[in-house]
Each structure stands twice: as structure tokens, then as C-alpha cells.
Amino acid sequence: MTAQRSAFSETVESCEDCGESTPHDVRIEIQTESKKSENTEFSREPYRVAECLECGETTSKRMNNA
Ligand SMILES: [Zn+2]
């Protein structure tokens, strides 16, 4: 009865802006990189976008850096 969970999938991550671990709204976005006109087949990359729910800072990280 003490657990109060929202329906949103929140992830607690460290935010540089807040300087502490805060809940983040994480989503996946396909962003088109139009800077390089060489390999167009690699121009659309999935990015993991985490938005800090405390300060609104968004951090996008390319997922193909494994
Ligand atoms: Zn923050």
C-alpha cells in the first residue's frame, strides 16, 4: 500500500544539471544526421533520449556505440 507508481516508465539516472540522480523519461528517437552526405544508409540513427523530469534537460545518446 505504500508503493505509489505512475504508469510512465521512469528511469532514475544521474543528471549533470541537477547534480544528482533524478527520474528521467526515456524514449527512443530516430534522428536523421544530415551533416554527412556520404553514407545515406547510415544517416538515420536511433537515439536514446532521456529527459530529466526535474529540470527538463534532455540527453540524447546514439545507441549504435556498443
Ligand atoms: Zn536534471
N, CA, C, O and the ligand as a Tripos MOL2 file, in Angstrom:
@<TRIPOS>MOLECULE
protein
  265   263    67     0     0
PROTEIN
NO_CHARGES

@<TRIPOS>ATOM
      1 N           0.8230   -1.2180    0.0000 N.3       1 MET1
      2 CA          0.0000    0.0000    0.0000 C.3       1 MET1
      3 C           0.8530    1.2620    0.0000 C.2       1 MET1
      4 O           0.3610    2.3680   -0.2240 O.2       1 MET1
      5 N           2.0990    1.0750    0.2480 N.am      2 THR2
      6 CA          2.9520    2.2550    0.2980 C.3       2 THR2
      7 C           3.5090    2.5980   -1.0720 C.2       2 THR2
      8 O           3.8770    3.7450   -1.3270 O.2       2 THR2
      9 N           3.5710    1.6160   -1.9510 N.am      3 ALA3
     10 CA          4.1620    1.8600   -3.2580 C.3       3 ALA3
     11 C           3.2160    2.6930   -4.1180 C.2       3 ALA3
     12 O           2.0630    2.3280   -4.3480 O.2       3 ALA3
     13 N           3.7320    3.8020   -4.5760 N.am      4 GLN4
     14 CA          2.9370    4.6640   -5.4310 C.3       4 GLN4
     15 C           3.6600    4.8190   -6.7640 C.2       4 GLN4
     16 O           4.6110    5.5900   -6.8870 O.2       4 GLN4
     17 N           3.1930    4.0750   -7.7530 N.am      5 ARG5
     18 CA          3.8850    4.0730   -9.0300 C.3       5 ARG5
     19 C           3.0300    4.7320  -10.1000 C.2       5 ARG5
     20 O           1.8110    4.5640  -10.1350 O.2       5 ARG5
     21 N           3.6770    5.4680  -10.9540 N.am      6 SER6
     22 CA          2.9700    6.0550  -12.0820 C.3       6 SER6
     23 C           2.9550    5.0700  -13.2380 C.2       6 SER6
     24 O           3.6910    4.0840  -13.2320 O.2       6 SER6
     25 N           2.1400    5.3300  -14.1990 N.am      7 ALA7
     26 CA          2.0380    4.4400  -15.3470 C.3       7 ALA7
     27 C           3.2020    4.6410  -16.3030 C.2       7 ALA7
     28 O           3.4480    3.8030  -17.1700 O.2       7 ALA7
     29 N           3.9050    5.7240  -16.1520 N.am      8 PHE8
     30 CA          5.0190    6.0040  -17.0380 C.3       8 PHE8
     31 C           6.2440    5.1980  -16.6190 C.2       8 PHE8
     32 O           6.4770    4.9370  -15.4390 O.2       8 PHE8
     33 N           7.0010    4.8250  -17.6120 N.am      9 SER9
     34 CA          8.2270    4.1040  -17.3220 C.3       9 SER9
     35 C           9.3400    5.1140  -17.0750 C.2       9 SER9
     36 O           9.9300    5.6580  -18.0080 O.2       9 SER9
     37 N           9.6050    5.3460  -15.8270 N.am     10 GLU10
     38 CA         10.6400    6.3130  -15.4800 C.3      10 GLU10
     39 C          11.9110    5.5920  -15.0710 C.2      10 GLU10
     40 O          11.8810    4.5430  -14.4280 O.2      10 GLU10
     41 N          12.9950    6.1690  -15.4530 N.am     11 THR11
     42 CA         14.2810    5.6040  -15.1030 C.3      11 THR11
     43 C          15.0620    6.6190  -14.2820 C.2      11 THR11
     44 O          15.1520    7.7900  -14.6540 O.2      11 THR11
     45 N          15.6140    6.1790  -13.1920 N.am     12 VAL12
     46 CA         16.4100    7.0860  -12.3730 C.3      12 VAL12
     47 C          17.8420    7.0900  -12.8820 C.2      12 VAL12
     48 O          18.5400    6.0760  -12.8500 O.2      12 VAL12
     49 N          18.2560    8.2450  -13.3460 N.am     13 GLU13
     50 CA         19.6150    8.3980  -13.8390 C.3      13 GLU13
     51 C          20.2240    9.6600  -13.2480 C.2      13 GLU13
     52 O          19.5280   10.5370  -12.7370 O.2      13 GLU13
     53 N          21.5360    9.7190  -13.3360 N.am     14 SER14
     54 CA         22.2000   10.9040  -12.8220 C.3      14 SER14
     55 C          22.0920   12.0410  -13.8300 C.2      14 SER14
     56 O          22.3390   11.8550  -15.0210 O.2      14 SER14
     57 N          21.7250   13.2050  -13.3450 N.am     15 CYS15
     58 CA         21.6240   14.3780  -14.2030 C.3      15 CYS15
     59 C          22.7320   15.3570  -13.8320 C.2      15 CYS15
     60 O          22.8920   15.7350  -12.6710 O.2      15 CYS15
     61 N          23.4980   15.7580  -14.8570 N.am     16 GLU16
     62 CA         24.6000   16.6750  -14.5830 C.3      16 GLU16
     63 C          24.0750   18.0400  -14.1610 C.2      16 GLU16
     64 O          24.6870   18.7300  -13.3460 O.2      16 GLU16
     65 N          22.9460   18.4140  -14.7200 N.am     17 ASP17
     66 CA         22.3770   19.7100  -14.3920 C.3      17 ASP17
     67 C          21.9130   19.7620  -12.9410 C.2      17 ASP17
     68 O          22.1500   20.7400  -12.2320 O.2      17 ASP17
     69 N          21.2510   18.6960  -12.5150 N.am     18 CYS18
     70 CA         20.7500   18.6500  -11.1370 C.3      18 CYS18
     71 C          21.8640   18.2570  -10.1710 C.2      18 CYS18
     72 O          21.8240   18.6010   -8.9900 O.2      18 CYS18
     73 N          22.8470   17.5400  -10.6790 N.am     19 GLY19
     74 CA         23.9240   17.0960   -9.8300 C.3      19 GLY19
     75 C          23.5470   15.9480   -8.9300 C.2      19 GLY19
     76 O          24.1980   15.7010   -7.9150 O.2      19 GLY19
     77 N          22.4960   15.2460   -9.3030 N.am     20 GLU20
     78 CA         22.0730   14.0940   -8.5090 C.3      20 GLU20
     79 C          21.2400   13.1730   -9.3840 C.2      20 GLU20
     80 O          20.9590   13.4830  -10.5420 O.2      20 GLU20
     81 N          20.8530   12.0450   -8.8230 N.am     21 SER21
     82 CA         20.0330   11.1120   -9.5730 C.3      21 SER21
     83 C          18.5780   11.5610   -9.5310 C.2      21 SER21
     84 O          18.0030   11.7720   -8.4630 O.2      21 SER21
     85 N          18.0030   11.7000  -10.7120 N.am     22 THR22
     86 CA         16.6330   12.1640  -10.8180 C.3      22 THR22
     87 C          15.8670   11.2390  -11.7660 C.2      22 THR22
     88 O          16.4740   10.5640  -12.5970 O.2      22 THR22
     89 N          14.5410   11.2060  -11.6470 N.am     23 PRO23
     90 CA         13.7490   10.4120  -12.5910 C.3      23 PRO23
     91 C          13.8000   10.9920  -13.9940 C.2      23 PRO23
     92 O          13.6750   12.2010  -14.1890 O.2      23 PRO23
     93 N          13.9840   10.1180  -14.9570 N.am     24 HIS24
     94 CA         14.0660   10.5350  -16.3470 C.3      24 HIS24
     95 C          12.9840    9.8460  -17.1680 C.2      24 HIS24
     96 O          12.6260    8.6940  -16.9190 O.2      24 HIS24
     97 N          12.4810   10.5690  -18.1400 N.am     25 ASP25
     98 CA         11.5710    9.9910  -19.1150 C.3      25 ASP25
     99 C          12.4010    9.5690  -20.3210 C.2      25 ASP25
    100 O          12.9300   10.4090  -21.0480 O.2      25 ASP25
    101 N          12.5070    8.2750  -20.5220 N.am     26 VAL26
    102 CA         13.3900    7.7530  -21.5640 C.3      26 VAL26
    103 C          12.5720    7.3060  -22.7610 C.2      26 VAL26
    104 O          11.5730    6.5990  -22.6260 O.2      26 VAL26
    105 N          13.0120    7.7300  -23.9280 N.am     27 ARG27
    106 CA         12.3490    7.3140  -25.1630 C.3      27 ARG27
    107 C          13.3990    7.1220  -26.2570 C.2      27 ARG27
    108 O          14.5360    7.5810  -26.1560 O.2      27 ARG27
    109 N          12.9670    6.4280  -27.2970 N.am     28 ILE28
    110 CA         13.8620    6.1850  -28.4280 C.3      28 ILE28
    111 C          13.3990    7.0310  -29.6070 C.2      28 ILE28
    112 O          12.2280    7.0190  -29.9850 O.2      28 ILE28
    113 N          14.3470    7.7610  -30.1750 N.am     29 GLU29
    114 CA         14.0060    8.5900  -31.3190 C.3      29 GLU29
    115 C          14.9350    8.2730  -32.4840 C.2      29 GLU29
    116 O          16.1260    8.0240  -32.3000 O.2      29 GLU29
    117 N          14.3640    8.2880  -33.6820 N.am     30 ILE30
    118 CA         15.1880    8.1510  -34.8790 C.3      30 ILE30
    119 C          15.5220    9.5460  -35.3740 C.2      30 ILE30
    120 O          14.6500   10.2990  -35.8070 O.2      30 ILE30
    121 N          16.7980    9.8700  -35.3010 N.am     31 GLN31
    122 CA         17.2080   11.1930  -35.7350 C.3      31 GLN31
    123 C          18.0220   11.0810  -37.0060 C.2      31 GLN31
    124 O          18.8880   10.2160  -37.1350 O.2      31 GLN31
    125 N          17.7380   11.9500  -37.9220 N.am     32 THR32
    126 CA         18.4400   11.9380  -39.1940 C.3      32 THR32
    127 C          19.6700   12.8350  -39.1150 C.2      32 THR32
    128 O          19.5860   14.0230  -38.8030 O.2      32 THR32
    129 N          20.7950   12.2330  -39.4050 N.am     33 GLU33
    130 CA         22.0270   13.0030  -39.4250 C.3      33 GLU33
    131 C          22.2890   13.4710  -40.8410 C.2      33 GLU33
    132 O          22.7370   12.7050  -41.6950 O.2      33 GLU33
    133 N          22.0080   14.7250  -41.0710 N.am     34 SER34
    134 CA         22.1350   15.2420  -42.4380 C.3      34 SER34
    135 C          23.4560   15.9740  -42.6420 C.2      34 SER34
    136 O          23.7030   16.5380  -43.7070 O.2      34 SER34
    137 N          24.3000   15.9630  -41.6200 N.am     35 LYS35
    138 CA         25.5830   16.6620  -41.7580 C.3      35 LYS35
    139 C          26.4670   15.9490  -42.7750 C.2      35 LYS35
    140 O          27.0240   16.5620  -43.6860 O.2      35 LYS35
    141 N          26.5750   14.6380  -42.5910 N.am     36 LYS36
    142 CA         27.3910   13.8700  -43.5210 C.3      36 LYS36
    143 C          26.5250   13.4120  -44.6870 C.2      36 LYS36
    144 O          25.4830   12.7870  -44.4920 O.2      36 LYS36
    145 N          26.9560   13.7220  -45.8680 N.am     37 SER37
    146 CA         26.1800   13.3410  -47.0380 C.3      37 SER37
    147 C          26.7730   12.1080  -47.7080 C.2      37 SER37
    148 O          26.3970   11.7620  -48.8280 O.2      37 SER37
    149 N          27.6970   11.4480  -47.0240 N.am     38 GLU38
    150 CA         28.3630   10.2990  -47.6280 C.3      38 GLU38
    151 C          27.4610    9.0640  -47.6380 C.2      38 GLU38
    152 O          26.8380    8.7300  -48.6460 O.2      38 GLU38
    153 N          27.4140    8.4070  -46.4980 N.am     39 ASN39
    154 CA         26.6370    7.1750  -46.4210 C.3      39 ASN39
    155 C          25.2300    7.4710  -45.9410 C.2      39 ASN39
    156 O          24.9690    7.5900  -44.7440 O.2      39 ASN39
    157 N          24.3400    7.5860  -46.8980 N.am     40 THR40
    158 CA         22.9770    7.9480  -46.5310 C.3      40 THR40
    159 C          22.2590    6.8100  -45.8350 C.2      40 THR40
    160 O          21.2920    7.0310  -45.1070 O.2      40 THR40
    161 N          22.7290    5.5940  -46.0570 N.am     41 GLU41
    162 CA         22.0490    4.4670  -45.4280 C.3      41 GLU41
    163 C          22.3200    4.4440  -43.9220 C.2      41 GLU41
    164 O          21.5940    3.8000  -43.1650 O.2      41 GLU41
    165 N          23.3510    5.1390  -43.5020 N.am     42 PHE42
    166 CA         23.6460    5.2020  -42.0810 C.3      42 PHE42
    167 C          23.2270    6.5440  -41.4860 C.2      42 PHE42
    168 O          23.5870    6.8810  -40.3580 O.2      42 PHE42
    169 N          22.4640    7.2950  -42.2640 N.am     43 SER43
    170 CA         22.1640    8.6530  -41.8370 C.3      43 SER43
    171 C          21.0750    8.6970  -40.7680 C.2      43 SER43
    172 O          20.9440    9.6900  -40.0520 O.2      43 SER43
    173 N          20.3030    7.6310  -40.6630 N.am     44 ARG44
    174 CA         19.2420    7.6260  -39.6540 C.3      44 ARG44
    175 C          19.6430    6.7200  -38.5100 C.2      44 ARG44
    176 O          19.7650    5.5040  -38.6590 O.2      44 ARG44
    177 N          19.8430    7.3360  -37.3840 N.am     45 GLU45
    178 CA         20.3430    6.5940  -36.2390 C.3      45 GLU45
    179 C          19.3390    6.6400  -35.0910 C.2      45 GLU45
    180 O          18.7350    7.6800  -34.8280 O.2      45 GLU45
    181 N          19.1670    5.5260  -34.4200 N.am     46 PRO46
    182 CA         18.3130    5.5330  -33.2320 C.3      46 PRO46
    183 C          19.0450    6.1600  -32.0560 C.2      46 PRO46
    184 O          20.1780    5.7930  -31.7470 O.2      46 PRO46
    185 N          18.3920    7.0980  -31.4140 N.am     47 TYR47
    186 CA         18.9770    7.7590  -30.2680 C.3      47 TYR47
    187 C          18.1380    7.4700  -29.0300 C.2      47 TYR47
    188 O          16.9080    7.4300  -29.0730 O.2      47 TYR47
    189 N          18.8290    7.2770  -27.9600 N.am     48 ARG48
    190 CA         18.1560    7.1140  -26.6830 C.3      48 ARG48
    191 C          18.0910    8.4810  -26.0180 C.2      48 ARG48
    192 O          19.1130    9.0460  -25.6280 O.2      48 ARG48
    193 N          16.8850    9.0000  -25.8950 N.am     49 VAL49
    194 CA         16.7200   10.3440  -25.3560 C.3      49 VAL49
    195 C          16.1650   10.2560  -23.9410 C.2      49 VAL49
    196 O          15.0870    9.7060  -23.7140 O.2      49 VAL49
    197 N          16.9080   10.7980  -23.0100 N.am     50 ALA50
    198 CA         16.4700   10.8100  -21.6230 C.3      50 ALA50
    199 C          16.1960   12.2510  -21.2030 C.2      50 ALA50
    200 O          17.0720   13.1120  -21.2880 O.2      50 ALA50
    201 N          14.9790   12.4990  -20.7530 N.am     51 GLU51
    202 CA         14.6210   13.8380  -20.3240 C.3      51 GLU51
    203 C          14.4780   13.8690  -18.8120 C.2      51 GLU51
    204 O          13.6990   13.1150  -18.2290 O.2      51 GLU51
    205 N          15.2320   14.7400  -18.1990 N.am     52 CYS52
    206 CA         15.1640   14.8720  -16.7540 C.3      52 CYS52
    207 C          13.8190   15.4930  -16.3700 C.2      52 CYS52
    208 O          13.4400   16.5500  -16.8750 O.2      52 CYS52
    209 N          13.1210   14.8250  -15.4820 N.am     53 LEU53
    210 CA         11.8060   15.3230  -15.0880 C.3      53 LEU53
    211 C          11.9140   16.4230  -14.0420 C.2      53 LEU53
    212 O          10.9120   17.0320  -13.6660 O.2      53 LEU53
    213 N          13.1330   16.6750  -13.5750 N.am     54 GLU54
    214 CA         13.3190   17.7230  -12.5810 C.3      54 GLU54
    215 C          13.6040   19.0680  -13.2390 C.2      54 GLU54
    216 O          12.9870   20.0790  -12.9030 O.2      54 GLU54
    217 N          14.5440   19.0670  -14.1780 N.am     55 CYS55
    218 CA         14.9430   20.3350  -14.7840 C.3      55 CYS55
    219 C          14.6130   20.4000  -16.2710 C.2      55 CYS55
    220 O          14.7280   21.4600  -16.8850 O.2      55 CYS55
    221 N          14.1990   19.2660  -16.8610 N.am     56 GLY56
    222 CA         13.8120   19.2790  -18.2650 C.3      56 GLY56
    223 C          14.9780   19.1170  -19.2160 C.2      56 GLY56
    224 O          14.8010   19.1930  -20.4320 O.2      56 GLY56
    225 N          16.1630   18.8950  -18.6850 N.am     57 GLU57
    226 CA         17.3370   18.7100  -19.5280 C.3      57 GLU57
    227 C          17.2240   17.3860  -20.2820 C.2      57 GLU57
    228 O          16.9180   16.3500  -19.6910 O.2      57 GLU57
    229 N          17.4730   17.4280  -21.5890 N.am     58 THR58
    230 CA         17.4240   16.2030  -22.3840 C.3      58 THR58
    231 C          18.8230   15.7880  -22.7960 C.2      58 THR58
    232 O          19.6450   16.6090  -23.2010 O.2      58 THR58
    233 N          19.0680   14.5030  -22.6830 N.am     59 THR59
    234 CA         20.3460   13.9600  -23.0780 C.3      59 THR59
    235 C          20.1210   12.8750  -24.1090 C.2      59 THR59
    236 O          19.4870   11.8620  -23.8150 O.2      59 THR59
    237 N          20.6330   13.0730  -25.3150 N.am     60 SER60
    238 CA         20.4680   12.0750  -26.3580 C.3      60 SER60
    239 C          21.7900   11.3520  -26.5810 C.2      60 SER60
    240 O          22.8570   11.9630  -26.6540 O.2      60 SER60
    241 N          21.6850   10.0460  -26.6840 N.am     61 LYS61
    242 CA         22.8720    9.2320  -26.8490 C.3      61 LYS61
    243 C          22.6320    8.2490  -27.9860 C.2      61 LYS61
    244 O          21.6080    7.5680  -28.0240 O.2      61 LYS61
    245 N          23.5740    8.1810  -28.9000 N.am     62 ARG62
    246 CA         23.4100    7.2620  -30.0080 C.3      62 ARG62
    247 C          23.5190    5.8200  -29.4960 C.2      62 ARG62
    248 O          24.3670    5.4980  -28.6640 O.2      62 ARG62
    249 N          22.6370    4.9700  -30.0190 N.am     63 MET63
    250 CA         22.5650    3.6110  -29.4930 C.3      63 MET63
    251 C          23.5280    2.6750  -30.1820 C.2      63 MET63
    252 O          23.7460    1.5600  -29.7060 O.2      63 MET63
    253 N          24.1110    3.0940  -31.2880 N.am     64 ASN64
    254 CA         24.9840    2.1990  -32.0390 C.3      64 ASN64
    255 C          26.4300    2.3260  -31.6180 C.2      64 ASN64
    256 O          27.3360    2.0960  -32.4200 O.2      64 ASN64
    257 N          26.6540    2.6850  -30.3850 N.am     65 ASN65
    258 CA         28.0200    2.8380  -29.9000 C.3      65 ASN65
    259 C          28.4550    1.6860  -29.0040 C.2      65 ASN65
    260 O          29.3390    1.8420  -28.1620 O.2      65 ASN65
    261 N          27.8370    0.5460  -29.1900 N.am     66 ALA66
    262 CA         28.1270   -0.5840  -28.3220 C.3      66 ALA66
    263 C          29.5040   -1.1550  -28.5350 C.2      66 ALA66
    264 O          29.8830   -2.1170  -27.8670 O.2      66 ALA66
    265 ZN         18.0740   17.4550  -14.1370 Zn       67 ZN67
@<TRIPOS>BOND
     1     1     2 1
     2     2     3 1
     3     3     4 2
     4     3     5 am
     5     5     6 1
     6     6     7 1
     7     7     8 2
     8     7     9 am
     9     9    10 1
    10    10    11 1
    11    11    12 2
    12    11    13 am
    13    13    14 1
    14    14    15 1
    15    15    16 2
    16    15    17 am
    17    17    18 1
    18    18    19 1
    19    19    20 2
    20    19    21 am
    21    21    22 1
    22    22    23 1
    23    23    24 2
    24    23    25 am
    25    25    26 1
    26    26    27 1
    27    27    28 2
    28    27    29 am
    29    29    30 1
    30    30    31 1
    31    31    32 2
    32    31    33 am
    33    33    34 1
    34    34    35 1
    35    35    36 2
    36    35    37 am
    37    37    38 1
    38    38    39 1
    39    39    40 2
    40    39    41 am
    41    41    42 1
    42    42    43 1
    43    43    44 2
    44    43    45 am
    45    45    46 1
    46    46    47 1
    47    47    48 2
    48    47    49 am
    49    49    50 1
    50    50    51 1
    51    51    52 2
    52    51    53 am
    53    53    54 1
    54    54    55 1
    55    55    56 2
    56    55    57 am
    57    57    58 1
    58    58    59 1
    59    59    60 2
    60    59    61 am
    61    61    62 1
    62    62    63 1
    63    63    64 2
    64    63    65 am
    65    65    66 1
    66    66    67 1
    67    67    68 2
    68    67    69 am
    69    69    70 1
    70    70    71 1
    71    71    72 2
    72    71    73 am
    73    73    74 1
    74    74    75 1
    75    75    76 2
    76    75    77 am
    77    77    78 1
    78    78    79 1
    79    79    80 2
    80    79    81 am
    81    81    82 1
    82    82    83 1
    83    83    84 2
    84    83    85 am
    85    85    86 1
    86    86    87 1
    87    87    88 2
    88    87    89 am
    89    89    90 1
    90    90    91 1
    91    91    92 2
    92    91    93 am
    93    93    94 1
    94    94    95 1
    95    95    96 2
    96    95    97 am
    97    97    98 1
    98    98    99 1
    99    99   100 2
   100    99   101 am
   101   101   102 1
   102   102   103 1
   103   103   104 2
   104   103   105 am
   105   105   106 1
   106   106   107 1
   107   107   108 2
   108   107   109 am
   109   109   110 1
   110   110   111 1
   111   111   112 2
   112   111   113 am
   113   113   114 1
   114   114   115 1
   115   115   116 2
   116   115   117 am
   117   117   118 1
   118   118   119 1
   119   119   120 2
   120   119   121 am
   121   121   122 1
   122   122   123 1
   123   123   124 2
   124   123   125 am
   125   125   126 1
   126   126   127 1
   127   127   128 2
   128   127   129 am
   129   129   130 1
   130   130   131 1
   131   131   132 2
   132   131   133 am
   133   133   134 1
   134   134   135 1
   135   135   136 2
   136   135   137 am
   137   137   138 1
   138   138   139 1
   139   139   140 2
   140   139   141 am
   141   141   142 1
   142   142   143 1
   143   143   144 2
   144   143   145 am
   145   145   146 1
   146   146   147 1
   147   147   148 2
   148   147   149 am
   149   149   150 1
   150   150   151 1
   151   151   152 2
   152   151   153 am
   153   153   154 1
   154   154   155 1
   155   155   156 2
   156   155   157 am
   157   157   158 1
   158   158   159 1
   159   159   160 2
   160   159   161 am
   161   161   162 1
   162   162   163 1
   163   163   164 2
   164   163   165 am
   165   165   166 1
   166   166   167 1
   167   167   168 2
   168   167   169 am
   169   169   170 1
   170   170   171 1
   171   171   172 2
   172   171   173 am
   173   173   174 1
   174   174   175 1
   175   175   176 2
   176   175   177 am
   177   177   178 1
   178   178   179 1
   179   179   180 2
   180   179   181 am
   181   181   182 1
   182   182   183 1
   183   183   184 2
   184   183   185 am
   185   185   186 1
   186   186   187 1
   187   187   188 2
   188   187   189 am
   189   189   190 1
   190   190   191 1
   191   191   192 2
   192   191   193 am
   193   193   194 1
   194   194   195 1
   195   195   196 2
   196   195   197 am
   197   197   198 1
   198   198   199 1
   199   199   200 2
   200   199   201 am
   201   201   202 1
   202   202   203 1
   203   203   204 2
   204   203   205 am
   205   205   206 1
   206   206   207 1
   207   207   208 2
   208   207   209 am
   209   209   210 1
   210   210   211 1
   211   211   212 2
   212   211   213 am
   213   213   214 1
   214   214   215 1
   215   215   216 2
   216   215   217 am
   217   217   218 1
   218   218   219 1
   219   219   220 2
   220   219   221 am
   221   221   222 1
   222   222   223 1
   223   223   224 2
   224   223   225 am
   225   225   226 1
   226   226   227 1
   227   227   228 2
   228   227   229 am
   229   229   230 1
   230   230   231 1
   231   231   232 2
   232   231   233 am
   233   233   234 1
   234   234   235 1
   235   235   236 2
   236   235   237 am
   237   237   238 1
   238   238   239 1
   239   239   240 2
   240   239   241 am
   241   241   242 1
   242   242   243 1
   243   243   244 2
   244   243   245 am
   245   245   246 1
   246   246   247 1
   247   247   248 2
   248   247   249 am
   249   249   250 1
   250   250   251 1
   251   251   252 2
   252   251   253 am
   253   253   254 1
   254   254   255 1
   255   255   256 2
   256   255   257 am
   257   257   258 1
   258   258   259 1
   259   259   260 2
   260   259   261 am
   261   261   262 1
   262   262   263 1
   263   263   264 2
@<TRIPOS>SUBSTRUCTURE
     1 MET1         2 RESIDUE 1 A MET
     2 THR2         6 RESIDUE 1 A THR
     3 ALA3        10 RESIDUE 1 A ALA
     4 GLN4        14 RESIDUE 1 A GLN
     5 ARG5        18 RESIDUE 1 A ARG
     6 SER6        22 RESIDUE 1 A SER
     7 ALA7        26 RESIDUE 1 A ALA
     8 PHE8        30 RESIDUE 1 A PHE
     9 SER9        34 RESIDUE 1 A SER
    10 GLU10       38 RESIDUE 1 A GLU
    11 THR11       42 RESIDUE 1 A THR
    12 VAL12       46 RESIDUE 1 A VAL
    13 GLU13       50 RESIDUE 1 A GLU
    14 SER14       54 RESIDUE 1 A SER
    15 CYS15       58 RESIDUE 1 A CYS
    16 GLU16       62 RESIDUE 1 A GLU
    17 ASP17       66 RESIDUE 1 A ASP
    18 CYS18       70 RESIDUE 1 A CYS
    19 GLY19       74 RESIDUE 1 A GLY
    20 GLU20       78 RESIDUE 1 A GLU
    21 SER21       82 RESIDUE 1 A SER
    22 THR22       86 RESIDUE 1 A THR
    23 PRO23       90 RESIDUE 1 A PRO
    24 HIS24       94 RESIDUE 1 A HIS
    25 ASP25       98 RESIDUE 1 A ASP
    26 VAL26      102 RESIDUE 1 A VAL
    27 ARG27      106 RESIDUE 1 A ARG
    28 ILE28      110 RESIDUE 1 A ILE
    29 GLU29      114 RESIDUE 1 A GLU
    30 ILE30      118 RESIDUE 1 A ILE
    31 GLN31      122 RESIDUE 1 A GLN
    32 THR32      126 RESIDUE 1 A THR
    33 GLU33      130 RESIDUE 1 A GLU
    34 SER34      134 RESIDUE 1 A SER
    35 LYS35      138 RESIDUE 1 A LYS
    36 LYS36      142 RESIDUE 1 A LYS
    37 SER37      146 RESIDUE 1 A SER
    38 GLU38      150 RESIDUE 1 A GLU
    39 ASN39      154 RESIDUE 1 A ASN
    40 THR40      158 RESIDUE 1 A THR
    41 GLU41      162 RESIDUE 1 A GLU
    42 PHE42      166 RESIDUE 1 A PHE
    43 SER43      170 RESIDUE 1 A SER
    44 ARG44      174 RESIDUE 1 A ARG
    45 GLU45      178 RESIDUE 1 A GLU
    46 PRO46      182 RESIDUE 1 A PRO
    47 TYR47      186 RESIDUE 1 A TYR
    48 ARG48      190 RESIDUE 1 A ARG
    49 VAL49      194 RESIDUE 1 A VAL
    50 ALA50      198 RESIDUE 1 A ALA
    51 GLU51      202 RESIDUE 1 A GLU
    52 CYS52      206 RESIDUE 1 A CYS
    53 LEU53      210 RESIDUE 1 A LEU
    54 GLU54      214 RESIDUE 1 A GLU
    55 CYS55      218 RESIDUE 1 A CYS
    56 GLY56      222 RESIDUE 1 A GLY
    57 GLU57      226 RESIDUE 1 A GLU
    58 THR58      230 RESIDUE 1 A THR
    59 THR59      234 RESIDUE 1 A THR
    60 SER60      238 RESIDUE 1 A SER
    61 LYS61      242 RESIDUE 1 A LYS
    62 ARG62      246 RESIDUE 1 A ARG
    63 MET63      250 RESIDUE 1 A MET
    64 ASN64      254 RESIDUE 1 A ASN
    65 ASN65      258 RESIDUE 1 A ASN
    66 ALA66      262 RESIDUE 1 A ALA
    67 ZN67       265 GROUP 0 **** ****
